[in-house]
């Protein structure tokens, strides 16, 4: 249990710290793993930015889940379009992480996680205030995603 607990907790804390610094859910999870995937934090923040808010704030698939899917591709690179075994492995990992995210959070859909009937319909992000953080389940969801990603992609493989 030793290394897993320490590293999973560190990843949780890193991802949550990034979120509290103003980054979106996808950026927070993905950039927390930048060292593990050999990418600068700056680049990780850039490539994951569009997945926040349930992909472009459309409130679809949770950005934290999107980050986990991207991390699976870095952890198990599939560079040949004909690599059926590689695709199967990536899909298996993503499905495993999605199942754990659903079990932990009740859904992987942003609007459902936020208790919304439909997306707000605006690209305008909300201001990060104390009230924002109090009403959002996102820090906890992001923390769980980081722990799940660490365990499945980096500890078990």
N, C-alpha and C positions, 0 to 999 in steps of 0.2 A: 504493500500500500504506500510506502514512503514516497517514492519519486512521483507517483501519480498524484497523490494529494497535494504535494508541494507545487508541482508544475500546473496541475489543473487549476488550483487556487490562484496561482500567479497569472495564468491566462485569463481567468475570470476577472481578476482585479485590473489587469491591463486593459481589457475590452471595456469594462465599466468606466474606467478612468478616461478613456478616449471619448466615450459617449458623453460623459459629464463635461468634457472639454469642448463639446459642440459638434462632434462628428456624428454622422448618421449611424444607424444600426449595422449596416453592411461594412462601412469603413471601420467601425469599432472592432468588429470581430476579425475582419480580414487583416487589418494592420497589426493587430495584436500578435499575429503569426508571421510577420514580415521576416524576422530573423530565421525562422524555421524553413521558409520557402526560398531564402536567398534573395529577397527583394528589399530595396530600400523602403523605409516607412513612407517616405514621400510618394513613391510610385504606388505602393499599396493603397494609400489614401486616394490617389487619383483614379486608379482602375476600378475601385469599388464604389466610387461616389454615386454613380447613377442607379445603383440598386437600393438605395435608401428609401424609406417610406413605402416599402412594398413595391419596389421598382418605380423610380421616378415619382414617388408620392402618390401613386395610383392605388395604393393599399391592397396590392395583390400579394404575391409570395413575400413573406417577411425577409427583409434585407439580411438579417442574421443568418437565415437559412440559405439565401443566395451566396453569402460569403462562405458558408460551409461547402457548398457545391463547388465554388471556385477553388477552395483549398484542396478538395479531393483531386482536382485536376493537376494541381501542383505536386501533390504528394504521390500520385500515381499517374505520371505523364502518359498520355495517349496521343502520340504525334502523327500516327499513320491512320488515315481515314478507313483503311481496310482492317484495322486491328480490332476484330470482334471481341476477343478476350479482354483487351484493354477497356473497351467501351463497357462491357459487361461488369468489369470490376469497379469502374467509376460509378456506374449506375447503382450497383449493389451498395457501395459505400454511401452514396447520396440517399438512397432509400432507407438505409439503416439509420442515418442521422436524422432524416425526416421523421421516421417512426419514433425515435427518441424525443425529438422536439415536440411532436404531437402529444406523446404521452406526458411530457413534462408541462406543456403549456396549453393543451387542448386544441391546438391548431397550428398551422404554419402560414396562415393567411393573415396579413397585417390587419385588415379591417376587423376581422373576427377577434384577433388578439386585443385590439383597442376597443372592442364593443361598439363598433360603428355599423349601421345598416348599409351604408354605401360610402364610397370615398368622398372626400370633401369637394373634389372637383377643381382644386386649385394647386398650382405648383408652389405656392408660397409656404415655406416652412414656418412653423410656430416659433416664437421667441422662446429661448431656453431660460425660463424663470423657475423660481422655487415651486410655484404652482404647477408648472409643466411637469417637473420631475416627480411631484407628489401624485399626479393623476396617471402617469404612464407606467405600464408594466415593463417597458423596454429595458431598463437597466438589469432587471432580473432575467429577462429572456435572453439578453445579450450575454450575461454571465453564464447561463446554462449552455448556450450555444458554444461558447469558448471551451467550457469543460467537456462537452460532448465531442467537439472537434479534436481537442487534445487527446482524449482517450481513444477515439476510433482511428484517427489518422496518424497520430504520432506515438502513442503509447503501445497500441496493440499490433502495429505493423512492423 
